[in-house]
Amino acid sequence: MEGGRYSEADLSALPGPETAQLESFRDRLRIFAARRTRDWAAAEDVAQEAIGRALEAMRAGRIENLAALPSFLFKTALRLCFRRTRSAGREARALQKFGAGDEAEAAENPLTALLSAERRSSLRRAFERLEPDERRLLEMTYRDELDSEEIGRRLGLSAGAVRVRRHRAIRRLADLLGVTKQPDRALEE
């Protein structure tokens, strides 16, 4: 290893090509993630992203001890599972807060249907009043279901900057809707 990076000779010393070694973990990572997410499609995404991050770390020389590769992969997969669970919880709370879960009740009661339609209309109007960058960030988060790191890569920002901007955009949307003037931890979590 030269200067913290693996040389081609170091990488060729791996049993088989580096991607083949990482791919050998795919099924175990998928099962590991499926147990935590209870969703096979999400588990495949987690396995793919964990392998991609490990490959990137190997090429950047951030994995100094190849014996630590399994630990790196499974800890990365665990963090990705936690992030997905947290994101799903946040989304559910936000949708509940803004009344998106009223369809079943709306079918039974015309007044509820009218109020639900008005809430959606209010949300659309408030959303359109956001700055274009704020709208894009919220769309990437909730519609496209991207995590902070991926949004940051696409926008050229750090993951921390994405989280701060998302927090501000949600706060501005809440202000436009007149939802709250007090800090609301349930919306932010």
PyMOL CGO cylinders between C-alpha atoms (Angstrom):
from pymol import cmd
from pymol.cgo import CYLINDER

trace = [
    CYLINDER, 0.00, 0.00, 0.00, 1.46, 3.35, -1.03, 0.3, 1, 1, 1, 1, 1, 1,
    CYLINDER, 1.46, 3.35, -1.03, 0.40, 6.61, 0.65, 0.3, 1, 1, 1, 1, 1, 1,
    CYLINDER, 0.40, 6.61, 0.65, -2.76, 5.11, 2.16, 0.3, 1, 1, 1, 1, 1, 1,
    CYLINDER, -2.76, 5.11, 2.16, -3.97, 3.70, -1.17, 0.3, 1, 1, 1, 1, 1, 1,
    CYLINDER, -3.97, 3.70, -1.17, -3.87, 0.16, -2.46, 0.3, 1, 1, 1, 1, 1, 1,
    CYLINDER, -3.87, 0.16, -2.46, -1.65, -0.30, -5.47, 0.3, 1, 1, 1, 1, 1, 1,
    CYLINDER, -1.65, -0.30, -5.47, -2.72, -2.61, -8.26, 0.3, 1, 1, 1, 1, 1, 1,
    CYLINDER, -2.72, -2.61, -8.26, -0.31, -5.20, -6.80, 0.3, 1, 1, 1, 1, 1, 1,
    CYLINDER, -0.31, -5.20, -6.80, -2.06, -4.97, -3.40, 0.3, 1, 1, 1, 1, 1, 1,
    CYLINDER, -2.06, -4.97, -3.40, -5.47, -5.35, -5.00, 0.3, 1, 1, 1, 1, 1, 1,
    CYLINDER, -5.47, -5.35, -5.00, -4.32, -8.27, -7.11, 0.3, 1, 1, 1, 1, 1, 1,
    CYLINDER, -4.32, -8.27, -7.11, -3.18, -9.97, -3.88, 0.3, 1, 1, 1, 1, 1, 1,
    CYLINDER, -3.18, -9.97, -3.88, -6.82, -10.30, -2.89, 0.3, 1, 1, 1, 1, 1, 1,
    CYLINDER, -6.82, -10.30, -2.89, -8.19, -13.80, -3.47, 0.3, 1, 1, 1, 1, 1, 1,
    CYLINDER, -8.19, -13.80, -3.47, -9.69, -13.07, -6.89, 0.3, 1, 1, 1, 1, 1, 1,
    CYLINDER, -9.69, -13.07, -6.89, -10.57, -9.59, -8.18, 0.3, 1, 1, 1, 1, 1, 1,
    CYLINDER, -10.57, -9.59, -8.18, -11.69, -7.11, -5.51, 0.3, 1, 1, 1, 1, 1, 1,
    CYLINDER, -11.69, -7.11, -5.51, -15.22, -7.04, -6.83, 0.3, 1, 1, 1, 1, 1, 1,
    CYLINDER, -15.22, -7.04, -6.83, -15.43, -10.82, -6.73, 0.3, 1, 1, 1, 1, 1, 1,
    CYLINDER, -15.43, -10.82, -6.73, -14.40, -10.82, -3.08, 0.3, 1, 1, 1, 1, 1, 1,
    CYLINDER, -14.40, -10.82, -3.08, -17.02, -8.19, -2.28, 0.3, 1, 1, 1, 1, 1, 1,
    CYLINDER, -17.02, -8.19, -2.28, -19.67, -9.99, -4.33, 0.3, 1, 1, 1, 1, 1, 1,
    CYLINDER, -19.67, -9.99, -4.33, -19.11, -13.11, -2.25, 0.3, 1, 1, 1, 1, 1, 1,
    CYLINDER, -19.11, -13.11, -2.25, -20.78, -11.23, 0.62, 0.3, 1, 1, 1, 1, 1, 1,
    CYLINDER, -20.78, -11.23, 0.62, -23.88, -10.16, -1.36, 0.3, 1, 1, 1, 1, 1, 1,
    CYLINDER, -23.88, -10.16, -1.36, -26.21, -12.99, -0.28, 0.3, 1, 1, 1, 1, 1, 1,
    CYLINDER, -26.21, -12.99, -0.28, -25.22, -12.75, 3.38, 0.3, 1, 1, 1, 1, 1, 1,
    CYLINDER, -25.22, -12.75, 3.38, -25.63, -8.97, 3.31, 0.3, 1, 1, 1, 1, 1, 1,
    CYLINDER, -25.63, -8.97, 3.31, -29.04, -9.31, 1.65, 0.3, 1, 1, 1, 1, 1, 1,
    CYLINDER, -29.04, -9.31, 1.65, -30.26, -11.74, 4.34, 0.3, 1, 1, 1, 1, 1, 1,
    CYLINDER, -30.26, -11.74, 4.34, -28.75, -9.55, 7.07, 0.3, 1, 1, 1, 1, 1, 1,
    CYLINDER, -28.75, -9.55, 7.07, -30.57, -6.48, 5.71, 0.3, 1, 1, 1, 1, 1, 1,
    CYLINDER, -30.57, -6.48, 5.71, -33.83, -8.35, 5.05, 0.3, 1, 1, 1, 1, 1, 1,
    CYLINDER, -33.83, -8.35, 5.05, -34.02, -9.35, 8.71, 0.3, 1, 1, 1, 1, 1, 1,
    CYLINDER, -34.02, -9.35, 8.71, -33.80, -5.71, 9.69, 0.3, 1, 1, 1, 1, 1, 1,
    CYLINDER, -33.80, -5.71, 9.69, -35.86, -4.02, 6.97, 0.3, 1, 1, 1, 1, 1, 1,
    CYLINDER, -35.86, -4.02, 6.97, -38.38, -6.84, 6.41, 0.3, 1, 1, 1, 1, 1, 1,
    CYLINDER, -38.38, -6.84, 6.41, -38.30, -5.92, 2.72, 0.3, 1, 1, 1, 1, 1, 1,
    CYLINDER, -38.30, -5.92, 2.72, -36.38, -7.92, 0.09, 0.3, 1, 1, 1, 1, 1, 1,
    CYLINDER, -36.38, -7.92, 0.09, -36.13, -5.02, -2.36, 0.3, 1, 1, 1, 1, 1, 1,
    CYLINDER, -36.13, -5.02, -2.36, -34.75, -2.73, 0.35, 0.3, 1, 1, 1, 1, 1, 1,
    CYLINDER, -34.75, -2.73, 0.35, -32.38, -5.52, 1.43, 0.3, 1, 1, 1, 1, 1, 1,
    CYLINDER, -32.38, -5.52, 1.43, -31.01, -5.78, -2.11, 0.3, 1, 1, 1, 1, 1, 1,
    CYLINDER, -31.01, -5.78, -2.11, -30.51, -2.01, -2.19, 0.3, 1, 1, 1, 1, 1, 1,
    CYLINDER, -30.51, -2.01, -2.19, -28.70, -2.11, 1.16, 0.3, 1, 1, 1, 1, 1, 1,
    CYLINDER, -28.70, -2.11, 1.16, -26.43, -4.94, 0.00, 0.3, 1, 1, 1, 1, 1, 1,
    CYLINDER, -26.43, -4.94, 0.00, -25.63, -3.13, -3.24, 0.3, 1, 1, 1, 1, 1, 1,
    CYLINDER, -25.63, -3.13, -3.24, -24.85, 0.14, -1.48, 0.3, 1, 1, 1, 1, 1, 1,
    CYLINDER, -24.85, 0.14, -1.48, -22.72, -1.54, 1.20, 0.3, 1, 1, 1, 1, 1, 1,
    CYLINDER, -22.72, -1.54, 1.20, -20.68, -3.33, -1.48, 0.3, 1, 1, 1, 1, 1, 1,
    CYLINDER, -20.68, -3.33, -1.48, -20.31, -0.09, -3.44, 0.3, 1, 1, 1, 1, 1, 1,
    CYLINDER, -20.31, -0.09, -3.44, -19.12, 1.80, -0.38, 0.3, 1, 1, 1, 1, 1, 1,
    CYLINDER, -19.12, 1.80, -0.38, -16.66, -0.97, 0.51, 0.3, 1, 1, 1, 1, 1, 1,
    CYLINDER, -16.66, -0.97, 0.51, -15.26, -0.98, -3.02, 0.3, 1, 1, 1, 1, 1, 1,
    CYLINDER, -15.26, -0.98, -3.02, -14.89, 2.78, -2.89, 0.3, 1, 1, 1, 1, 1, 1,
    CYLINDER, -14.89, 2.78, -2.89, -13.19, 2.56, 0.54, 0.3, 1, 1, 1, 1, 1, 1,
    CYLINDER, -13.19, 2.56, 0.54, -10.81, -0.15, -0.70, 0.3, 1, 1, 1, 1, 1, 1,
    CYLINDER, -10.81, -0.15, -0.70, -9.84, 1.89, -3.74, 0.3, 1, 1, 1, 1, 1, 1,
    CYLINDER, -9.84, 1.89, -3.74, -9.34, 4.99, -1.57, 0.3, 1, 1, 1, 1, 1, 1,
    CYLINDER, -9.34, 4.99, -1.57, -7.20, 2.99, 0.86, 0.3, 1, 1, 1, 1, 1, 1,
    CYLINDER, -7.20, 2.99, 0.86, -9.52, 3.51, 3.83, 0.3, 1, 1, 1, 1, 1, 1,
    CYLINDER, -9.52, 3.51, 3.83, -9.61, -0.22, 4.60, 0.3, 1, 1, 1, 1, 1, 1,
    CYLINDER, -9.61, -0.22, 4.60, -6.08, -0.93, 5.75, 0.3, 1, 1, 1, 1, 1, 1,
    CYLINDER, -6.08, -0.93, 5.75, -6.61, -4.47, 7.00, 0.3, 1, 1, 1, 1, 1, 1,
    CYLINDER, -6.61, -4.47, 7.00, -8.38, -6.74, 4.52, 0.3, 1, 1, 1, 1, 1, 1,
    CYLINDER, -8.38, -6.74, 4.52, -9.38, -9.04, 7.38, 0.3, 1, 1, 1, 1, 1, 1,
    CYLINDER, -9.38, -9.04, 7.38, -11.60, -6.16, 8.54, 0.3, 1, 1, 1, 1, 1, 1,
    CYLINDER, -11.60, -6.16, 8.54, -13.57, -6.18, 5.27, 0.3, 1, 1, 1, 1, 1, 1,
    CYLINDER, -13.57, -6.18, 5.27, -16.48, -8.33, 6.58, 0.3, 1, 1, 1, 1, 1, 1,
    CYLINDER, -16.48, -8.33, 6.58, -16.82, -6.08, 9.62, 0.3, 1, 1, 1, 1, 1, 1,
    CYLINDER, -16.82, -6.08, 9.62, -16.78, -2.98, 7.41, 0.3, 1, 1, 1, 1, 1, 1,
    CYLINDER, -16.78, -2.98, 7.41, -19.45, -4.45, 5.12, 0.3, 1, 1, 1, 1, 1, 1,
    CYLINDER, -19.45, -4.45, 5.12, -21.84, -5.53, 7.88, 0.3, 1, 1, 1, 1, 1, 1,
    CYLINDER, -21.84, -5.53, 7.88, -21.46, -2.32, 9.91, 0.3, 1, 1, 1, 1, 1, 1,
    CYLINDER, -21.46, -2.32, 9.91, -22.12, -0.31, 6.76, 0.3, 1, 1, 1, 1, 1, 1,
    CYLINDER, -22.12, -0.31, 6.76, -25.19, -2.45, 6.01, 0.3, 1, 1, 1, 1, 1, 1,
    CYLINDER, -25.19, -2.45, 6.01, -26.43, -2.00, 9.58, 0.3, 1, 1, 1, 1, 1, 1,
    CYLINDER, -26.43, -2.00, 9.58, -26.10, 1.79, 9.34, 0.3, 1, 1, 1, 1, 1, 1,
    CYLINDER, -26.10, 1.79, 9.34, -27.93, 1.77, 6.00, 0.3, 1, 1, 1, 1, 1, 1,
    CYLINDER, -27.93, 1.77, 6.00, -30.76, -0.30, 7.53, 0.3, 1, 1, 1, 1, 1, 1,
    CYLINDER, -30.76, -0.30, 7.53, -31.03, 2.13, 10.45, 0.3, 1, 1, 1, 1, 1, 1,
    CYLINDER, -31.03, 2.13, 10.45, -31.12, 5.07, 8.05, 0.3, 1, 1, 1, 1, 1, 1,
    CYLINDER, -31.12, 5.07, 8.05, -33.92, 3.46, 6.02, 0.3, 1, 1, 1, 1, 1, 1,
    CYLINDER, -33.92, 3.46, 6.02, -35.93, 2.73, 9.16, 0.3, 1, 1, 1, 1, 1, 1,
    CYLINDER, -35.93, 2.73, 9.16, -35.46, 6.28, 10.45, 0.3, 1, 1, 1, 1, 1, 1,
    CYLINDER, -35.46, 6.28, 10.45, -36.39, 7.77, 7.08, 0.3, 1, 1, 1, 1, 1, 1,
    CYLINDER, -36.39, 7.77, 7.08, -39.53, 5.64, 6.84, 0.3, 1, 1, 1, 1, 1, 1,
    CYLINDER, -39.53, 5.64, 6.84, -40.56, 6.69, 10.36, 0.3, 1, 1, 1, 1, 1, 1,
    CYLINDER, -40.56, 6.69, 10.36, -39.98, 10.36, 9.57, 0.3, 1, 1, 1, 1, 1, 1,
    CYLINDER, -39.98, 10.36, 9.57, -41.96, 10.11, 6.38, 0.3, 1, 1, 1, 1, 1, 1,
    CYLINDER, -41.96, 10.11, 6.38, -44.87, 8.36, 8.11, 0.3, 1, 1, 1, 1, 1, 1,
    CYLINDER, -44.87, 8.36, 8.11, -44.97, 11.02, 10.84, 0.3, 1, 1, 1, 1, 1, 1,
    CYLINDER, -44.97, 11.02, 10.84, -44.80, 13.83, 8.28, 0.3, 1, 1, 1, 1, 1, 1,
    CYLINDER, -44.80, 13.83, 8.28, -47.59, 12.30, 6.21, 0.3, 1, 1, 1, 1, 1, 1,
    CYLINDER, -47.59, 12.30, 6.21, -49.69, 11.75, 9.32, 0.3, 1, 1, 1, 1, 1, 1,
    CYLINDER, -49.69, 11.75, 9.32, -49.06, 15.32, 10.46, 0.3, 1, 1, 1, 1, 1, 1,
    CYLINDER, -49.06, 15.32, 10.46, -50.12, 16.71, 7.09, 0.3, 1, 1, 1, 1, 1, 1,
    CYLINDER, -50.12, 16.71, 7.09, -53.14, 14.40, 6.86, 0.3, 1, 1, 1, 1, 1, 1,
    CYLINDER, -53.14, 14.40, 6.86, -52.12, 12.23, 3.93, 0.3, 1, 1, 1, 1, 1, 1,
    CYLINDER, -52.12, 12.23, 3.93, -53.42, 9.10, 5.63, 0.3, 1, 1, 1, 1, 1, 1,
    CYLINDER, -53.42, 9.10, 5.63, -57.11, 10.11, 5.63, 0.3, 1, 1, 1, 1, 1, 1,
    CYLINDER, -57.11, 10.11, 5.63, -58.23, 8.28, 2.44, 0.3, 1, 1, 1, 1, 1, 1,
    CYLINDER, -58.23, 8.28, 2.44, -60.06, 5.40, 4.17, 0.3, 1, 1, 1, 1, 1, 1,
    CYLINDER, -60.06, 5.40, 4.17, -61.94, 7.75, 6.47, 0.3, 1, 1, 1, 1, 1, 1,
    CYLINDER, -61.94, 7.75, 6.47, -62.62, 10.12, 3.57, 0.3, 1, 1, 1, 1, 1, 1,
    CYLINDER, -62.62, 10.12, 3.57, -64.40, 7.39, 1.63, 0.3, 1, 1, 1, 1, 1, 1,
    CYLINDER, -64.40, 7.39, 1.63, -66.91, 7.01, 4.47, 0.3, 1, 1, 1, 1, 1, 1,
    CYLINDER, -66.91, 7.01, 4.47, -67.56, 10.68, 5.25, 0.3, 1, 1, 1, 1, 1, 1,
    CYLINDER, -67.56, 10.68, 5.25, -68.04, 13.37, 2.55, 0.3, 1, 1, 1, 1, 1, 1,
    CYLINDER, -68.04, 13.37, 2.55, -67.07, 16.16, 4.99, 0.3, 1, 1, 1, 1, 1, 1,
    CYLINDER, -67.07, 16.16, 4.99, -63.80, 14.36, 5.79, 0.3, 1, 1, 1, 1, 1, 1,
    CYLINDER, -63.80, 14.36, 5.79, -63.18, 13.94, 2.05, 0.3, 1, 1, 1, 1, 1, 1,
    CYLINDER, -63.18, 13.94, 2.05, -63.70, 17.67, 1.53, 0.3, 1, 1, 1, 1, 1, 1,
    CYLINDER, -63.70, 17.67, 1.53, -61.33, 18.53, 4.40, 0.3, 1, 1, 1, 1, 1, 1,
    CYLINDER, -61.33, 18.53, 4.40, -58.70, 16.06, 3.13, 0.3, 1, 1, 1, 1, 1, 1,
    CYLINDER, -58.70, 16.06, 3.13, -58.90, 17.56, -0.35, 0.3, 1, 1, 1, 1, 1, 1,
    CYLINDER, -58.90, 17.56, -0.35, -58.52, 21.04, 1.17, 0.3, 1, 1, 1, 1, 1, 1,
    CYLINDER, -58.52, 21.04, 1.17, -55.47, 19.91, 3.16, 0.3, 1, 1, 1, 1, 1, 1,
    CYLINDER, -55.47, 19.91, 3.16, -53.82, 18.48, 0.05, 0.3, 1, 1, 1, 1, 1, 1,
    CYLINDER, -53.82, 18.48, 0.05, -54.64, 21.66, -1.85, 0.3, 1, 1, 1, 1, 1, 1,
    CYLINDER, -54.64, 21.66, -1.85, -53.17, 23.79, 0.96, 0.3, 1, 1, 1, 1, 1, 1,
    CYLINDER, -53.17, 23.79, 0.96, -50.06, 21.66, 1.02, 0.3, 1, 1, 1, 1, 1, 1,
    CYLINDER, -50.06, 21.66, 1.02, -49.66, 21.97, -2.77, 0.3, 1, 1, 1, 1, 1, 1,
    CYLINDER, -49.66, 21.97, -2.77, -50.05, 25.75, -2.61, 0.3, 1, 1, 1, 1, 1, 1,
    CYLINDER, -50.05, 25.75, -2.61, -47.55, 26.05, 0.26, 0.3, 1, 1, 1, 1, 1, 1,
    CYLINDER, -47.55, 26.05, 0.26, -45.14, 23.73, -1.52, 0.3, 1, 1, 1, 1, 1, 1,
    CYLINDER, -45.14, 23.73, -1.52, -45.29, 25.91, -4.65, 0.3, 1, 1, 1, 1, 1, 1,
    CYLINDER, -45.29, 25.91, -4.65, -44.41, 28.96, -2.52, 0.3, 1, 1, 1, 1, 1, 1,
    CYLINDER, -44.41, 28.96, -2.52, -41.13, 27.35, -1.43, 0.3, 1, 1, 1, 1, 1, 1,
    CYLINDER, -41.13, 27.35, -1.43, -37.94, 28.34, -3.21, 0.3, 1, 1, 1, 1, 1, 1,
    CYLINDER, -37.94, 28.34, -3.21, -37.11, 26.01, -6.14, 0.3, 1, 1, 1, 1, 1, 1,
    CYLINDER, -37.11, 26.01, -6.14, -34.06, 24.64, -4.29, 0.3, 1, 1, 1, 1, 1, 1,
    CYLINDER, -34.06, 24.64, -4.29, -36.21, 23.84, -1.24, 0.3, 1, 1, 1, 1, 1, 1,
    CYLINDER, -36.21, 23.84, -1.24, -38.83, 22.11, -3.38, 0.3, 1, 1, 1, 1, 1, 1,
    CYLINDER, -38.83, 22.11, -3.38, -36.17, 20.08, -5.19, 0.3, 1, 1, 1, 1, 1, 1,
    CYLINDER, -36.17, 20.08, -5.19, -34.60, 19.00, -1.89, 0.3, 1, 1, 1, 1, 1, 1,
    CYLINDER, -34.60, 19.00, -1.89, -37.94, 17.90, -0.42, 0.3, 1, 1, 1, 1, 1, 1,
    CYLINDER, -37.94, 17.90, -0.42, -38.89, 16.08, -3.62, 0.3, 1, 1, 1, 1, 1, 1,
    CYLINDER, -38.89, 16.08, -3.62, -35.58, 14.21, -3.61, 0.3, 1, 1, 1, 1, 1, 1,
    CYLINDER, -35.58, 14.21, -3.61, -36.13, 13.28, 0.04, 0.3, 1, 1, 1, 1, 1, 1,
    CYLINDER, -36.13, 13.28, 0.04, -39.79, 12.24, 0.04, 0.3, 1, 1, 1, 1, 1, 1,
    CYLINDER, -39.79, 12.24, 0.04, -40.73, 11.48, -3.55, 0.3, 1, 1, 1, 1, 1, 1,
    CYLINDER, -40.73, 11.48, -3.55, -37.45, 9.99, -4.74, 0.3, 1, 1, 1, 1, 1, 1,
    CYLINDER, -37.45, 9.99, -4.74, -36.61, 8.57, -1.27, 0.3, 1, 1, 1, 1, 1, 1,
    CYLINDER, -36.61, 8.57, -1.27, -32.92, 9.48, -1.48, 0.3, 1, 1, 1, 1, 1, 1,
    CYLINDER, -32.92, 9.48, -1.48, -30.77, 9.66, 1.64, 0.3, 1, 1, 1, 1, 1, 1,
    CYLINDER, -30.77, 9.66, 1.64, -28.75, 12.73, 2.64, 0.3, 1, 1, 1, 1, 1, 1,
    CYLINDER, -28.75, 12.73, 2.64, -25.52, 11.40, 1.19, 0.3, 1, 1, 1, 1, 1, 1,
    CYLINDER, -25.52, 11.40, 1.19, -27.01, 10.69, -2.24, 0.3, 1, 1, 1, 1, 1, 1,
    CYLINDER, -27.01, 10.69, -2.24, -28.77, 14.07, -2.32, 0.3, 1, 1, 1, 1, 1, 1,
    CYLINDER, -28.77, 14.07, -2.32, -25.49, 15.68, -1.32, 0.3, 1, 1, 1, 1, 1, 1,
    CYLINDER, -25.49, 15.68, -1.32, -23.66, 13.94, -4.17, 0.3, 1, 1, 1, 1, 1, 1,
    CYLINDER, -23.66, 13.94, -4.17, -26.26, 15.10, -6.67, 0.3, 1, 1, 1, 1, 1, 1,
    CYLINDER, -26.26, 15.10, -6.67, -26.34, 18.68, -5.39, 0.3, 1, 1, 1, 1, 1, 1,
    CYLINDER, -26.34, 18.68, -5.39, -22.63, 19.01, -4.61, 0.3, 1, 1, 1, 1, 1, 1,
    CYLINDER, -22.63, 19.01, -4.61, -23.23, 19.39, -0.86, 0.3, 1, 1, 1, 1, 1, 1,
    CYLINDER, -23.23, 19.39, -0.86, -22.14, 17.53, 2.24, 0.3, 1, 1, 1, 1, 1, 1,
    CYLINDER, -22.14, 17.53, 2.24, -24.67, 15.21, 3.89, 0.3, 1, 1, 1, 1, 1, 1,
    CYLINDER, -24.67, 15.21, 3.89, -24.74, 17.56, 6.90, 0.3, 1, 1, 1, 1, 1, 1,
    CYLINDER, -24.74, 17.56, 6.90, -25.56, 20.55, 4.70, 0.3, 1, 1, 1, 1, 1, 1,
    CYLINDER, -25.56, 20.55, 4.70, -28.39, 18.56, 3.11, 0.3, 1, 1, 1, 1, 1, 1,
    CYLINDER, -28.39, 18.56, 3.11, -29.86, 17.76, 6.55, 0.3, 1, 1, 1, 1, 1, 1,
    CYLINDER, -29.86, 17.76, 6.55, -29.68, 21.43, 7.62, 0.3, 1, 1, 1, 1, 1, 1,
    CYLINDER, -29.68, 21.43, 7.62, -31.29, 22.63, 4.38, 0.3, 1, 1, 1, 1, 1, 1,
    CYLINDER, -31.29, 22.63, 4.38, -34.00, 19.95, 4.61, 0.3, 1, 1, 1, 1, 1, 1,
    CYLINDER, -34.00, 19.95, 4.61, -34.75, 20.98, 8.20, 0.3, 1, 1, 1, 1, 1, 1,
    CYLINDER, -34.75, 20.98, 8.20, -35.06, 24.62, 7.11, 0.3, 1, 1, 1, 1, 1, 1,
    CYLINDER, -35.06, 24.62, 7.11, -37.26, 23.70, 4.13, 0.3, 1, 1, 1, 1, 1, 1,
    CYLINDER, -37.26, 23.70, 4.13, -39.60, 21.64, 6.33, 0.3, 1, 1, 1, 1, 1, 1,
    CYLINDER, -39.60, 21.64, 6.33, -39.73, 24.43, 8.90, 0.3, 1, 1, 1, 1, 1, 1,
    CYLINDER, -39.73, 24.43, 8.90, -40.55, 26.95, 6.13, 0.3, 1, 1, 1, 1, 1, 1,
    CYLINDER, -40.55, 26.95, 6.13, -43.25, 24.65, 4.73, 0.3, 1, 1, 1, 1, 1, 1,
    CYLINDER, -43.25, 24.65, 4.73, -44.74, 24.27, 8.22, 0.3, 1, 1, 1, 1, 1, 1,
    CYLINDER, -44.74, 24.27, 8.22, -44.70, 28.06, 8.64, 0.3, 1, 1, 1, 1, 1, 1,
    CYLINDER, -44.70, 28.06, 8.64, -46.42, 28.53, 5.27, 0.3, 1, 1, 1, 1, 1, 1,
    CYLINDER, -46.42, 28.53, 5.27, -49.07, 26.03, 6.32, 0.3, 1, 1, 1, 1, 1, 1,
    CYLINDER, -49.07, 26.03, 6.32, -49.45, 27.66, 9.73, 0.3, 1, 1, 1, 1, 1, 1,
    CYLINDER, -49.45, 27.66, 9.73, -48.90, 24.24, 11.29, 0.3, 1, 1, 1, 1, 1, 1,
    CYLINDER, -48.90, 24.24, 11.29, -46.64, 25.31, 14.12, 0.3, 1, 1, 1, 1, 1, 1,
    CYLINDER, -46.64, 25.31, 14.12, -44.85, 28.24, 15.60, 0.3, 1, 1, 1, 1, 1, 1,
    CYLINDER, -44.85, 28.24, 15.60, -43.17, 26.09, 18.29, 0.3, 1, 1, 1, 1, 1, 1,
    CYLINDER, -43.17, 26.09, 18.29, -40.33, 23.63, 17.71, 0.3, 1, 1, 1, 1, 1, 1,
    CYLINDER, -40.33, 23.63, 17.71, -41.83, 20.29, 16.76, 0.3, 1, 1, 1, 1, 1, 1,
    CYLINDER, -41.83, 20.29, 16.76, -39.42, 17.45, 17.50, 0.3, 1, 1, 1, 1, 1, 1,
    CYLINDER, -39.42, 17.45, 17.50, -41.72, 14.78, 15.99, 0.3, 1, 1, 1, 1, 1, 1,
    CYLINDER, -41.72, 14.78, 15.99, -41.49, 16.48, 12.58, 0.3, 1, 1, 1, 1, 1, 1,
    CYLINDER, -41.49, 16.48, 12.58, -37.69, 16.75, 12.75, 0.3, 1, 1, 1, 1, 1, 1,
    CYLINDER, -37.69, 16.75, 12.75, -36.92, 13.20, 13.91, 0.3, 1, 1, 1, 1, 1, 1,
]
cmd.load_cgo(trace, "trace")
